[in-house]
Amino acid sequence: MRDDVSAYASKDVARNVSIKVFASSTWAALVSETATGGFELGPFAASCRHSSSELAVNLTFSNELYGANQPKPGDLVSVVVDGMVSFNGQIESVSDYREQRGNRSMSITARSRDATPNWRDLRWTTEIYPPGSDVMQIVRDVLRGLGMTGTQVRLPNTSVRTVHSGVQLADMDAWRMLEALFFPLLAYPTIDAVGRFHFMDRDVTREADVELGSDRVVSIQGSRSKAPITAMRIKWLDPSMTKSIQQSQKLATVSLTAGFFQQHQKQRTYWSDDRRQRAQNTYMEIIQSVNSGLLPVGDEDYEIIDDWHGKVTVTTKAWVPTLATAAIVAKLAAHKIPDYAPPFGGPTIPIGRIVEGTADVFLFLTMMSIGSGVYDIYGEPFEWIHQINTTEAYNDASPDWIRNEVEIESDLIVSSEHAQSLAASELLYRSYEPQSWNATIVDDLRIEKGDIVALADGSRLYVTDYNRDLSRGAPAVLALQGFRV
């Protein structure tokens, strides 16, 4: 409910209507009522009617609206009734232009600022917010991207904060972002008559915003247009993380070669190519051992480094490099051993070559003892995840044949209690919503979308829209659309 305006005392009062078009002003100036240079269209308005989001004006003129005075798409327009702003919008189209015997006419249609592609079509991505971020701060950041700051914003105070790390809204139009941010607050985004960002409180059990006596109600009409919602289901991420464990499986394969050339062969292995997969209870299974050759040449070990990777180590046994080194030394030393020639003739005994040959045997033995090992690492992959919870509120009195369910997903739910309260309140709102209820009352500029109006007979009307006829001679009445709560 607006508190900067007042209601009319009677539907028979004559209202003073001003319609100004601004060709070179800004929304900030229009909202703060500091816009200058506007051209008055009121004297040329044959009819004027507006709702909360749309203005339709039919103009008749001679040549007054030629040139710079002629309204055009993109111009801002302000409707002021008895000094109080009734509607601020932006001209979307100028149509039905006619000229006959010097009399000219045209129609202009203006809409509220949220009807532009910048709000409804262009896709945005917010920054990443840490846990504990105020939801209203995220809303302000979105609105700042749309050029709305300061007095152009009417936001509630709330204690709802993000409970997940890395909260981000991506690849969404601004209006869907705002709907998602206001859903956990049981509210809906809207633009008020002045052009400020506001919200509709969807709590239908709260106190009425406006109370009207029977003398202020002109007529009431009720109907029902569709079946009500009988169940509301909300899917939300639990703030507490749960460990999701898979069955044990092969995570990696490692191949290593052991021999005299290096004492330690080590290889670190990760459980996924992107090195993000976690696993527990990992162990090594030997597919082919380095000791499967002629002689055992090494020890095979597996070490768990952390949840993301481990290390396989093959340690060559000490005798392999020792034997190879000793054989080489013996081979070199054997070159200095002279051959033995018998004093009484006969074949020469090549002692050095015998020693060298023996050393070659041992050297070749170490080379033949090179082993190749193949090892598979098994374990249980796991992830820390936010469990998806489902909270449902339903009307147990509704028959099966009228069953009508709605499911909504939200990552901004704080707790199970919050989800239960939200589901019940949203179900109550949607169960009342199909009960269309229209009322015509004495014009009251205080009423806006989302208000609850209490009538004299005890009924309550939740206002979803309104319509005001500002044509000359039209009675000072306000047509309300909504549903009974």
Buried (B, 14 or more C-beta within 10 A) or exposed (E): BBEEBEBBEEBEEEBEBBBBBBBEBEBBBBBEEEBEEBBEBBEBBEBBBBBBBBBEBBBBBEEBBEEEBBBEEEBBBBBBBBEBBBBBBBBBEBEEEEEEEEEBBBBBBBBBBBBBEBBEEEEBEBEEBEEEBBBBEBBBBBBEBBEBEEEBBBBEEBEBBBBBEEBEBEEBBBBBBBBBBBBBBBBBBBBBBBBBBBBBBBBBEEEBBBEBEEEBBBEBEEEEEEEBBBBBBBBBBBBEBEEEBEEBEEBBEBEBBBBBBEBEBEBEBBBBEEEEBBBEEBEBEBEEBBBEBEBBBBEBEBEBEEBEBBBBBBBBBEBBBEBBEBBBEBBEEBEEBEEEEEEEEEEEEBEBBEBBEBBBEBBEBBBEBBBBBBBBBBBBBBEEEBEEEEBBBBBEEBEEEEEBEEEBBBBBBBEEEBBBBBBBBBBBBBBBBBBBBBBBBBBBBBBBBBBBBBBEEEBBBBBBBBBBBBEEEBBBBBBBBBBBB
